[in-house]
Amino acid sequence: MVSHPMARMKPPTLPEVPVPIVGDNDLRKLLKACEGKDLEHRRDTALLRVMIDCGLRLAEVTKLALPG
């Protein structure tokens, strides 16, 4: 009988390191820095809100594309 080559392998132990969370005060400061009526301010505010609300990272937001 042939045994599976991974049968005696153990998975690596990974330390549980929590991801740091941005505090409410820091989020308010970020959004305040984007206040304004011009296109750039509104774009930056929209991007921040998408990232905050959806939990997206920068790499995920920059890969977003419209269908079509």
Backbone hydrogen bonds, N-H to C=O, Kabsch-Sander energy under -0.5 kcal/mol:
donor,donor_aa,acceptor,acceptor_aa,energy
7,A,4,H,-1.8
9,M,6,M,-1.2
14,L,12,P,-0.6
17,V,15,P,-1.1
27,L,23,G,-2.1
28,R,24,D,-2.4
29,K,25,N,-2.1
30,L,26,D,-2.2
31,L,27,L,-2.5
32,K,28,R,-2.5
33,A,29,K,-2.0
34,C,30,L,-0.7
34,C,31,L,-0.7
35,E,32,K,-1.5
42,R,38,D,-2.2
43,R,39,L,-2.8
44,D,40,E,-2.7
45,T,41,H,-2.4
46,A,42,R,-2.3
47,L,43,R,-2.6
48,L,44,D,-2.5
49,R,45,T,-2.5
50,V,46,A,-2.2
51,M,47,L,-2.4
52,I,48,L,-3.0
53,D,49,R,-2.9
54,C,50,V,-2.3
55,G,51,M,-1.3
56,L,51,M,-0.8
61,V,57,R,-2.2
62,T,58,L,-2.5
63,K,59,A,-0.7
64,L,61,V,-1.4
